[in-house]
Every structure is written in structure tokens, then in C-alpha cells.
């Protein structure tokens, strides 16, 4: 899957969206323009959301910050981002 360096509307989200999803098809926003973070709502007209299918009801951790390298799932990238922010604030 492609790397997803997007800045979602809630780019301050420092944690994944942990949710139980029913079996079915889903679209995770890959452009960051959606108003329904992290789900694609078609706002960008022509973007390429990350589509995924769940075969059964499953609890998942969906990326909510847009930094994951394993879209649509959280890979913990938000943690390293948070550490950089803290170190920048200490230097000031």
C-alpha cells in the first residue's frame, strides 16, 4: 500500500480512531480534505481514497492523523511526531 503523508482536518489528533466496524467496504481519506475524518466524503473530487474491505465485524485502529505508512491502519507514526513537537518546545 502507498504511504499516506496527508494532513487531515484534525491534524492535531495524536491517537488512532479505535472503532468496531461491521463487515463491508470502507474508504479512508487519502487527501486530507474530508469533513468526516478519517473517512472519505468525496470533497476533493477526484482523489484516491484507500479502499478496504472487512469480511467480518472487527475492531480496528484507523489512522486519524494522516501520518501512517500503512493506510488505513495506525502504525504509531503519531508518537514520533509528538516526540518531535516536545523536543522543539524544550529548545525554545
C-alpha positions in Angstrom: 0.0 0.0 0.0 1.2 3.5 -0.6 2.5 5.9 2.0 -0.1 8.4 3.2 1.5 11.6 4.2 -1.8 13.5 4.5 -2.8 16.2 6.9 -6.3 15.5 8.0 -8.6 18.2 9.1 -8.0 17.0 12.7 -4.2 17.0 12.2 -3.8 17.6 15.9 -5.2 14.1 16.5 -2.5 12.3 18.4 -4.2 8.9 18.6 -5.9 6.4 16.3 -9.7 6.1 15.9 -10.4 2.8 17.6 -13.7 1.6 16.3 -15.7 -1.6 15.7 -16.6 -1.8 12.1 -19.2 -4.1 10.5 -18.3 -6.3 7.6 -18.3 -4.2 4.4 -16.4 -1.8 2.2 -14.8 1.4 3.5 -12.9 4.4 2.1 -10.2 6.1 4.2 -9.4 9.7 3.1 -6.0 9.9 1.4 -6.0 13.6 0.6 -6.9 15.2 4.0 -9.7 17.4 2.7 -12.6 15.3 4.1 -15.0 16.8 6.6 -15.6 13.3 8.0 -12.1 12.4 9.2 -10.8 9.8 8.6 -13.4 8.6 6.1 -13.5 9.9 2.5 -16.6 12.0 1.8 -15.7 12.9 -1.8 -14.8 16.5 -1.0 -11.7 16.6 -3.2 -13.5 15.4 -6.3 -11.0 13.0 -7.9 -8.8 12.0 -5.0 -7.9 8.4 -4.5 -9.1 7.1 -1.1 -7.7 4.0 0.3 -10.4 1.4 -0.1 -10.5 -1.6 2.2 -12.9 -4.5 2.9 -13.7 -6.2 6.2 -15.1 -9.7 5.9 -16.4 -9.7 9.4 -17.2 -7.2 12.3 -13.8 -6.2 13.5 -12.2 -3.7 16.0 -9.6 -1.7 14.2 -7.3 1.2 14.9 -7.7 3.6 11.9 -5.2 6.4 11.4 -6.6 9.7 12.4 -3.5 11.9 12.0 -2.6 11.1 8.3 1.0 10.1 9.0 0.7 6.3 8.8 2.8 4.4 6.3 0.2 1.5 6.4 -3.1 3.2 5.5 -5.8 3.0 6.6 -4.4 1.5 9.8 -2.5 3.3 12.5 1.2 2.3 12.6 2.1 4.6 15.6 3.6 7.4 13.4 1.8 10.0 15.6 4.1 9.0 18.5 7.3 10.1 16.8 5.6 13.3 15.6 4.5 14.1 19.2 8.1 13.5 20.4 9.5 15.9 17.9 7.0 18.6 19.0 8.0 18.2 22.6 11.7 18.4 21.8 11.1 21.6 19.7 9.2 23.1 22.6 12.1 22.4 25.0 14.6 24.1 22.8 12.7 27.4 22.9 
